[in-house]
Amino acid sequence: MAKLLLDKVKDEALILKLKTSYNLITKDINNTQAVVSLDDLDENVVTDIINLASGNKEMTLFETSEGWVNLNIYEINYLESYLNEVYIHDINQNTYTVKTPLYQLEERLNKNVFVRISISFVCNIKYIRYIKTLLNQKLELTMMSGDKLIVTRSYLKNFKHTLML
């Protein structure tokens, strides 16, 4: 049985992130502490939670039109290319416009976590809440944020391989 003990004041942002991103329920022990049970969770999710709790973050700089932004790559929900712009959407509902082409960003990201789902989108598979089958061999992904993305036929095989479906 694995449990994570958190300080309710110091770890307030982490507790919120665990509730919203992983749908975990925290139990209050007293006025200052909360506990999260890590039982029955996927190994990768547990590793992510431990890394978040310990402060182990993989930060990467991305060039924007205003300068540079330093982001934790594991907090990226998905990347979107539209016209000549690439948008990074994070789990905190922030959107950053970057100058780097989508294919170059895709190469910089972890292949086990990020997968190309269409010519315009790369998504973080850890933030997929629901997968729905559509007509014409397409899938609709509902992300933890509520955003809906489409896996097109051209990218379906690679998507299923990444998710081990």
TABELRA-V373588 format. One record per residue. N is the residue number from 1. RES is the residue in one letter. SS is DSSP state (A for helix, B for strand, O for the rest). PHI is phi in whole degrees, -180 to 180 (none if undefined). OMEGA is omega in radians with two decimals (999 if undefined). Layout:
N,RES,SS,PHI,OMEGA / N,RES,SS,PHI,OMEGA
This chain:
1,M,O,none,-3.13 / 2,A,O,-112,3.12 / 3,K,B,-134,3.13 / 4,L,B,-115,3.14 / 5,L,B,-93,-3.06 / 6,L,B,-125,3.02 / 7,D,B,-84,-3.03 / 8,K,O,-63,-3.13 / 9,V,O,-85,-3.08 / 10,K,O,-65,-3.06 / 11,D,O,-104,-3.09 / 12,E,A,-57,-3.14 / 13,A,A,-65,3.12 / 14,L,A,-65,3.13 / 15,I,A,-61,3.11 / 16,L,A,-62,3.14 / 17,K,A,-64,3.12 / 18,L,A,-65,3.14 / 19,K,A,-70,-3.05 / 20,T,A,-81,-3.05 / 21,S,A,-84,-3.05 / 22,Y,A,-117,-3.13 / 23,N,O,55,3.13 / 24,L,O,-90,3.14 / 25,I,O,-104,3.09 / 26,T,B,-100,3.07 / 27,K,B,-109,3.09 / 28,D,B,-76,3.08 / 29,I,O,-88,3.08 / 30,N,O,-152,-3.09 / 31,N,O,-69,-3.05 / 32,T,O,-116,-3.06 / 33,Q,B,-128,3.06 / 34,A,B,-136,-3.14 / 35,V,B,-128,3.10 / 36,V,B,-122,3.09 / 37,S,B,-85,-3.12 / 38,L,O,-104,3.14 / 39,D,O,-67,3.06 / 40,D,O,62,3.09 / 41,L,O,-106,3.07 / 42,D,O,-61,-3.11 / 43,E,A,-57,-3.14 / 44,N,A,-66,3.12 / 45,V,A,-67,3.11 / 46,V,A,-61,3.12 / 47,T,A,-61,3.11 / 48,D,A,-61,-3.12 / 49,I,A,-65,3.12 / 50,I,A,-64,3.10 / 51,N,A,-63,3.10 / 52,L,A,-64,-3.10 / 53,A,A,-68,-3.10 / 54,S,A,-86,3.13 / 55,G,O,87,3.09 / 56,N,O,-76,-3.11 / 57,K,O,-126,3.07 / 58,E,O,-101,-3.08 / 59,M,B,-90,3.13 / 60,T,B,-138,3.10 / 61,L,B,-88,3.08 / 62,F,B,-125,-3.13 / 63,E,B,-83,3.07 / 64,T,B,-116,3.11 / 65,S,O,-70,-3.14 / 66,E,O,-92,-3.08 / 67,G,O,148,-3.10 / 68,W,B,-125,3.06 / 69,V,B,-124,-3.13 / 70,N,B,-101,-3.08 / 71,L,B,-123,2.97 / 72,N,B,-78,-3.05 / 73,I,A,-65,-3.14 / 74,Y,A,-82,3.03 / 75,E,A,-102,3.08 / 76,I,B,-82,3.14 / 77,N,B,-80,3.06 / 78,Y,B,-162,3.09 / 79,L,B,-116,-3.08 / 80,E,B,-133,3.07 / 81,S,B,-109,3.12 / 82,Y,B,-142,-3.03 / 83,L,O,55,3.14 / 84,N,O,-104,-3.10 / 85,E,B,-114,3.01 / 86,V,B,-121,-3.11 / 87,Y,B,-112,3.04 / 88,I,B,-104,3.11 / 89,H,B,-104,-3.13 / 90,D,B,-104,-3.07 / 91,I,O,-72,3.11 / 92,N,O,-95,3.12 / 93,Q,O,67,3.05 / 94,N,O,-91,3.08 / 95,T,B,-127,-3.14 / 96,Y,B,-119,3.07 / 97,T,B,-96,-3.09 / 98,V,B,-119,-3.08 / 99,K,O,-89,-3.06 / 100,T,O,-71,3.10 / 101,P,O,-62,-3.07 / 102,L,A,-58,-3.10 / 103,Y,A,-65,3.10 / 104,Q,A,-73,3.07 / 105,L,A,-65,3.14 / 106,E,A,-60,3.13 / 107,E,A,-67,-3.12 / 108,R,A,-79,-3.04 / 109,L,O,-95,-3.13 / 110,N,O,-66,-3.09 / 111,K,O,-68,3.12 / 112,N,O,-83,-3.08 / 113,V,O,-112,-3.10 / 114,F,B,-109,-3.13 / 115,V,B,-138,3.09 / 116,R,B,-75,-3.12 / 117,I,O,-115,3.06 / 118,S,O,-164,-3.14 / 119,I,O,-65,-3.06 / 120,S,O,-110,-3.03 / 121,F,B,-133,2.95 / 122,V,B,-127,-3.10 / 123,C,B,-122,3.06 / 124,N,B,-89,-3.04 / 125,I,A,-68,-3.14 / 126,K,A,-74,-3.13 / 127,Y,A,-108,3.05 / 128,I,B,-85,3.12 / 129,R,B,-91,-3.00 / 130,Y,B,-150,3.08 / 131,I,B,-121,-3.12 / 132,K,B,-119,3.10 / 133,T,B,-81,3.10 / 134,L,B,-112,3.07 / 135,L,O,-68,3.06 / 136,N,O,61,3.07 / 137,Q,O,56,3.06 / 138,K,B,-117,3.07 / 139,L,B,-124,3.02 / 140,E,B,-110,3.11 / 141,L,B,-100,2.97 / 142,T,B,-105,-3.11 / 143,M,B,-83,3.11 / 144,M,O,-56,3.14 / 145,S,O,-76,-3.09 / 146,G,O,97,3.11 / 147,D,O,-66,3.12 / 148,K,B,-112,3.13 / 149,L,B,-124,-3.12 / 150,I,B,-109,2.98 / 151,V,B,-92,-3.10 / 152,T,O,-82,-3.08 / 153,R,A,-57,-3.10 / 154,S,A,-63,-3.06 / 155,Y,A,-109,-3.07 / 156,L,A,-64,-3.10 / 157,K,A,-62,3.13 / 158,N,A,-65,3.10 / 159,F,A,-61,3.14 / 160,K,A,-64,3.12 / 161,H,A,-64,3.13 / 162,T,A,-63,3.13 / 163,L,A,-84,-3.10 / 164,M,O,59,3.11 / 165,L,O,-92,999
